[in-house]
Amino acid sequence: MAAREYSNILYERKDRVATITLNRPQVLNALNSALLKELYEAFQEAEKDPDVSVIILTGCGDRSFCAGADISELQSLTPIKGRNHVLWIQECTKYIERIQKPVVARINGFCLGGGQEIAMACDFRIAVDKARFGQPEINLAIIPGGGGTQRLPRLIGKTKAVEINMLGIHVDANEAYRLGLLNRVVSAEELDKTVSEFVQALLSKSPAAIGTLKLAMNEGLEMDLERALYYEAECFATTLATDDSKEGMKAFLEKRPPVFKGR
């Protein structure tokens, strides 16, 4: 399957990995409607491609993952158009969460506003030590609309999320790691190596089990514990029906590396 060409993102597929790069470096990869549409389509392409097992999301250049919304576009929105705009951002982030392939955010600089909202929807967040995080919308007398008021407290707790949202402050990468927003913080020289190590570890697992595990965790977090535990049991049962589970247990008993096929 040949990858299609995009105007606002770059899409590359190699060795079972799809890399999606936000490609508006002249505005620090700020989000506009055209980019969001292509982002959604690129994730659809990666999800449907049987030769893709892991997805990397990053930003073009060495300054910014995504500095947030394109303010020149936001300025022209009416309340109704504004609501529809952020609902589209939410649709993109929900899709990233639901896709049954692991998504690694490679954060190479500013990760603010809508950029942080997209990063929070990814499964892993690995950042360079110079990266900056925050929801600065309050400084424009608006509020986050792509998940910043909801995912951030779920990830780091309400106390600090209220501070970040209401004061519109930036936090550095080390503080974001301490708060639980990031999986790793590394130097610029180590960023690609660390992302690659994460990706290779994920590629060694069963794609079928990874997809079910992601579903169980994301759905279960929205349930009460009793229902979530039952849902976990149902998800566990479905993994027993896969060829990969049979291969995994057989390989363990035979003391050899498993060969997973994703089915």
C-alpha positions in Angstrom: 0.0 0.0 0.0 1.5 3.3 -1.1 1.3 6.2 1.4 -0.6 9.2 0.1 0.8 12.7 -0.1 -0.3 15.4 2.4 0.2 19.2 2.4 0.4 19.9 6.2 1.9 16.7 7.5 4.6 14.2 6.4 3.8 10.5 6.5 6.4 7.8 6.3 6.1 4.0 6.8 9.1 1.9 7.4 9.7 -1.4 9.2 6.2 -1.7 10.6 6.3 1.9 11.9 4.3 4.8 10.6 5.7 8.2 11.4 3.3 11.2 11.2 5.0 14.6 11.3 3.2 17.9 11.8 4.7 20.0 9.0 4.1 23.7 9.6 7.5 24.7 11.0 7.1 28.3 10.0 4.3 28.6 12.7 5.8 26.1 15.1 3.5 23.4 13.8 0.4 25.2 14.9 -2.9 23.5 14.4 -5.3 24.7 11.8 -8.4 23.0 10.2 -6.5 21.8 7.2 -3.8 20.1 9.3 -6.3 18.5 11.7 -8.2 17.0 8.7 -5.0 15.5 7.4 -3.9 14.3 10.8 -7.2 12.4 11.2 -6.8 10.9 7.7 -3.2 9.9 8.4 -4.1 8.1 11.6 -6.9 6.3 9.6 -4.3 5.3 7.0 -2.0 4.0 9.7 -4.7 2.1 11.4 -5.9 0.4 8.2 -2.4 -0.6 7.0 -1.7 -4.2 8.0 2.0 -3.5 7.7 1.9 -0.9 10.5 2.2 -2.0 14.1 3.3 1.2 15.9 2.8 4.9 15.2 5.1 7.8 16.0 3.7 11.4 16.1 6.1 14.3 16.1 6.7 17.8 14.8 8.9 19.1 12.0 12.1 20.9 13.1 13.9 21.0 16.4 11.9 23.8 18.1 8.3 22.6 18.4 6.2 19.5 18.6 3.1 21.7 18.3 2.7 25.2 19.8 -1.1 25.0 19.9 -3.9 26.4 17.8 -3.3 28.8 14.9 -4.5 32.0 16.5 -5.2 33.8 13.2 -7.7 31.1 12.4 -9.2 31.1 15.9 -9.7 34.8 15.8 -12.2 34.5 13.0 -14.4 31.9 14.6 -18.0 32.6 15.8 -19.1 30.7 18.9 -20.9 28.0 16.8 -17.9 27.6 14.5 -15.6 27.6 17.5 -17.6 24.8 19.1 -17.4 22.7 15.9 -13.7 23.4 15.6 -12.9 22.0 19.1 -15.3 19.1 18.6 -13.1 18.2 15.6 -10.0 18.4 17.7 -11.7 16.2 20.2 -12.6 13.7 17.4 -9.0 13.5 16.4 -7.8 12.9 20.0 -10.5 10.3 20.7 -9.5 8.5 17.5 -5.8 8.5 18.6 -6.9 7.0 21.9 -9.2 4.4 20.3 -6.8 3.2 17.6 -5.7 -0.3 18.5 -2.0 0.4 17.7 0.3 2.0 20.2 1.1 5.7 19.5 4.3 7.3 20.7 4.6 11.1 20.9 8.1 12.2 20.1 8.1 15.7 21.6 10.9 17.8 20.2 10.1 21.2 21.6 7.1 23.4 22.5 4.0 21.3 23.4 1.3 23.8 24.2 -2.4 24.1 24.0 -3.8 21.9 21.3 -0.4 20.4 20.9 -0.4 19.1 24.5 -4.0 18.0 24.0 -3.0 15.8 21.1 0.1 14.5 22.9 -2.1 13.5 25.9 -4.2 11.3 23.7 -1.0 9.3 22.7 0.0 6.2 24.7 3.5 7.3 25.3 5.1 10.7 25.5 8.9 11.0 25.2 10.3 14.5 25.3 13.5 16.4 24.8 14.7 18.2 27.9 14.2 21.6 26.4 10.5 21.0 25.7 7.8 23.1 27.4 4.3 22.1 28.2 1.1 24.0 29.2 -2.4 25.1 28.4 -2.0 28.9 27.8 -5.5 29.4 26.5 -6.6 31.4 29.6 -4.1 34.1 28.6 -6.3 34.7 25.5 -9.5 34.8 27.7 -10.6 31.4 26.3 -10.3 27.9 27.8 -8.9 24.6 26.4 -11.4 22.9 24.1 -9.5 19.8 22.8 -9.4 17.9 26.1 -7.1 20.1 28.2 -9.6 20.5 31.0 -10.4 16.8 31.1 -7.3 14.7 30.1 -4.8 16.8 32.1 -6.4 16.2 35.5 -6.9 12.6 34.7 -3.2 12.2 33.9 -1.6 14.4 36.6 -4.3 15.0 39.2 -6.6 18.0 39.7 -4.4 20.1 41.9 -1.6 20.8 39.5 -4.0 20.7 36.4 -6.0 23.5 37.9 -2.8 25.6 38.3 -1.6 24.9 34.8 -5.0 25.7 33.2 -6.0 28.7 35.3 -2.6 30.4 35.4 -1.7 29.5 31.8 1.8 28.7 32.9 4.5 26.6 31.1 6.2 23.7 32.8 9.5 22.3 31.7 10.1 18.7 30.7 11.5 17.6 34.0 8.5 19.0 35.9 6.2 17.4 33.4 7.9 14.1 34.0 7.7 14.5 37.7 3.9 15.2 37.4 3.4 12.0 35.4 2.8 13.6 32.0 5.8 12.1 30.4 7.3 8.6 30.1 10.9 9.8 29.5 12.9 13.0 29.3 16.1 12.9 27.3 18.7 15.2 25.7 18.2 16.1 22.0 21.0 13.7 21.1 19.2 10.8 22.8 15.7 11.5 21.6 15.6 9.4 18.5 17.5 6.5 20.2 15.0 6.5 23.1 12.0 6.6 20.9 13.5 3.8 18.8 14.0 1.6 21.9 10.4 2.2 22.9 9.2 1.3 19.4 11.3 -1.9 19.2 10.0 -3.0 22.6 6.5 -2.5 21.3 7.2 -4.3 18.0 8.3 -7.4 20.0 4.8 -7.8 21.5 1.7 -9.3 20.0 -0.2 -6.6 18.1 -3.5 -8.4 19.0 -2.7 -8.3 22.7 -1.5 -4.7 22.6 -4.7 -3.6 21.0 -6.9 -5.4 23.5 -4.8 -4.1 26.4 -5.1 -0.5 25.2 -8.9 -0.9 24.9 -9.2 -2.5 28.4 -7.2 0.4 30.0 -8.9 3.3 28.2 -12.4 2.0 28.5 -11.9 0.7 32.1 -10.8 4.1 33.4 -14.2 5.5 32.6 -16.0 2.7 34.6 -16.5 2.1 38.2 -14.1 -0.6 39.6 -16.6 -3.4 39.6 -17.6 -3.0 36.0 -14.0 -2.3 35.0 -12.7 -5.6 36.5 -15.4 -7.5 34.7 -14.6 -5.8 31.4 -10.9 -6.7 32.0 -11.9 -10.4 32.4 -13.8 -10.2 29.1 -10.9 -8.7 27.4 -8.5 -11.3 28.9 -10.8 -14.0 27.5 -10.7 -12.6 24.0 -6.8 -12.7 24.0 -7.0 -16.5 24.8 -8.7 -17.0 21.5 -5.8 -15.5 19.4 -3.1 -17.5 17.6 -0.6 -15.1 19.3 -1.5 -16.2 22.8 -1.0 -19.9 21.8 2.3 -19.0 20.3 3.4 -16.9 23.3 2.7 -19.6 25.8 4.2 -22.3 23.6 7.4 -20.2 23.0 7.7 -19.6 26.8 7.5 -23.4 27.5 10.0 -24.1 24.7 12.3 -21.4 26.0 12.5 -19.5 22.7 11.5 -16.1 21.5 7.9 -16.0 20.2 6.9 -15.1 16.6 3.7 -13.1 16.7 1.5 -12.7 13.7 -1.0 -10.3 15.1 -4.0 -12.7 15.0 
